[in-house]
Amino acid sequence: MAQQSKNILSEIQGVESEFEKEVAAIDSVTKLETVRIVFLSKKGKLQSLFSHLGALDPQERPLVGAELNRLKNRIQEDLLEKKSALGSAKSPVDSFDPTLPGKTPSFGTIHPLMQVLGEIENIFMGMGFRVEEGPEIETEFYNFEALNIPEDHPSRDMQDTFYLPDNYLLRTHTSPVQIRTMQKQRPPVRMIAPGRCFRRDTPDATHSPTFHQVEGLCVDKGVSFADLKGVIMAFARKLFDAEVKVRFRPGFFPFTEPSAEYDFSCIFCSGQGCRVCKNTGWLEISGAGMVDPAVFGFVDYDPAIYTGYAFGMGVERIAMLKYQVHDIRIFYENDLRFLRQF
Ligand code: FA5
């Protein structure tokens, strides 16, 4: 056999083994098309080999030509096979494996503050209180004036807030809901008003500019301070435990007279004194008192006939006690490591 024919046959071998490597590496339709162009297109490697056939000895031409055709057929077949393999791999039906475990959706949980709020609501609803709501953007009238806090009165300073145009403000407490409820309803009234409040307070371990309160109001004939004490005591025992004691101390609020602050005996040390209660044996919970007759004047209730009590407690402070959280800010940081514990 002439040297020229031998050279072409060895080139055919070289192209074949090159093709074998390339076809094995094909993992996409794009790569498949590239390989097809390299080997089978008009300017491809096979065509260039075919172009040498004419220069060969006529007797050797059929042999070399047959070898070239064999390679061409093989390349075409292998590429077709690869194409259908790629196509079937993409088929969603074939690639669906029903034995694989399903994707579990991640469920959220109720925020700890909302859990505590829900518990507080349930306890008071069980004692016959209705749940009322009021706007977070309030007027000065409802937030201050109707609660017996006139303009320029120094007690407004204790509850500085975020003021909006036209005498609107972000409410500093839930007490305005007392007024709104009494305006739309005649006695007897027995309601709680849970909700968000805002104050221009610098954040620290026990203060947040946004926080929650639960207001309570009961107005009827013959309602006394003893009723207030009984309701708060029942609430404390339901929320914490049956042994908890309640202590009332004198306090001041312009909208209650007399006014009080009340504490629960420390649930962590049973009143013995510990770090949480700062060794006093008591935990400060909230303000309360008998509704001031001046407030009844704003809602047209006759103070000669009706009396009432009111209270307002901080939900964060109660949640902090219940879950032994020492910094209020963690409730607002959206840290999943904290939130996933509830
Ligand atoms: C009041 O807001 C009165 N409206 C409560 C009241 C209602 C008294 C009805 C009498 C009758 P005070 O400012 O003390 O009171 O707030 C009540 C509770 O809200 C506090 O004990 C505290 O638990 C919570 N609180 C107040 N400011 C903040 C704050 N910046 N961050 C977190 N909690 C707060």
Boltz pocket constraint, residues with backbone or C-beta under 6 A from the ligand:
constraints:
  - pocket:
      binder: B
      contacts: [[A, 172], [A, 173], [A, 174], [A, 175], [A, 199], [A, 201], [A, 206], [A, 207], [A, 208], [A, 209], [A, 210], [A, 211], [A, 212], [A, 213], [A, 215], [A, 216], [A, 253], [A, 256], [A, 260], [A, 284], [A, 285], [A, 286], [A, 287], [A, 288], [A, 289], [A, 310], [A, 311], [A, 312], [A, 313], [A, 314], [A, 315], [A, 316], [A, 317], [A, 328]]
      max_distance: 6.0
